[in-house]
Amino acid sequence: MLFICYPKCTTCQKAQKWLDANGISYELRNIKENNPTYDDLLQWHEASGQPLKKFFNTSGMLYRSLELKNKLPDMTDEEQLRLLASDGMLVKRPLLIDGSRVFIGFKEKEWETLL
């Protein structure tokens, strides 16, 4: 299982504590130091079945400063994936990848049910 997070993010810290408390082993990847690639994001997007917009950190400063709320609707999926791959701070976190399952963000009830 791959756990992608930003260590300073409080939601990521909660998710990591939850994984540890539940004895779930994972490989930790710091999204700031090791940003997901275009191919990673494409694969996870396809596996998740979620709209690509769900992969954007809409509450982040970079998202707001780039005014992506207004720009994303006019962008192709390829353009959005390339943008996400350009900076890890644009990506919603944490991401938990378990084989073909992809969890976007930390929703404790969902994780309890599915993990």
Secondary structure as the mmCIF struct_conf table of DSSP 4:
data_model
#
loop_
_struct_conf.conf_type_id
_struct_conf.id
_struct_conf.beg_label_comp_id
_struct_conf.beg_label_asym_id
_struct_conf.beg_label_seq_id
_struct_conf.end_label_comp_id
_struct_conf.end_label_asym_id
_struct_conf.end_label_seq_id
STRN STRN1 LEU A 2 CYS A 5
TURN_TY1_P TURN_TY1_P1 PRO A 7 LYS A 8
HELX_RH_AL_P HELX_RH_AL_P1 THR A 10 ALA A 21
TURN_TY1_P TURN_TY1_P2 ASN A 22 GLY A 23
STRN STRN2 GLU A 27 ASN A 30
TURN_TY1_P TURN_TY1_P3 ILE A 31 GLU A 33
BEND BEND1 ASN A 34 ASN A 34
HELX_LH_PP_P HELX_LH_PP_P1 ASN A 35 THR A 37
HELX_RH_AL_P HELX_RH_AL_P2 TYR A 38 SER A 48
BEND BEND2 GLN A 50 GLN A 50
HELX_RH_3T_P HELX_RH_3T_P1 LEU A 52 PHE A 55
STRN STRN3 PHE A 56 PHE A 56
TURN_TY1_P TURN_TY1_P4 THR A 58 SER A 59
BEND BEND3 GLY A 60 GLY A 60
HELX_RH_AL_P HELX_RH_AL_P3 MET A 61 SER A 65
TURN_TY1_P TURN_TY1_P5 LEU A 66 GLU A 67
HELX_RH_AL_P HELX_RH_AL_P4 LEU A 68 LYS A 71
HELX_RH_3T_P HELX_RH_3T_P2 LEU A 72 ASP A 74
BEND BEND4 MET A 75 MET A 75
HELX_RH_AL_P HELX_RH_AL_P5 ASP A 77 SER A 86
HELX_RH_3T_P HELX_RH_3T_P3 GLY A 88 LEU A 90
STRN STRN4 VAL A 91 VAL A 91
BEND BEND5 ARG A 93 ARG A 93
STRN STRN5 LEU A 95 ASP A 98
TURN_TY1_P TURN_TY1_P6 GLY A 99 SER A 100
STRN STRN6 ARG A 101 ILE A 104
BEND BEND6 GLY A 105 GLY A 105
HELX_RH_AL_P HELX_RH_AL_P6 GLU A 108 LEU A 114
#
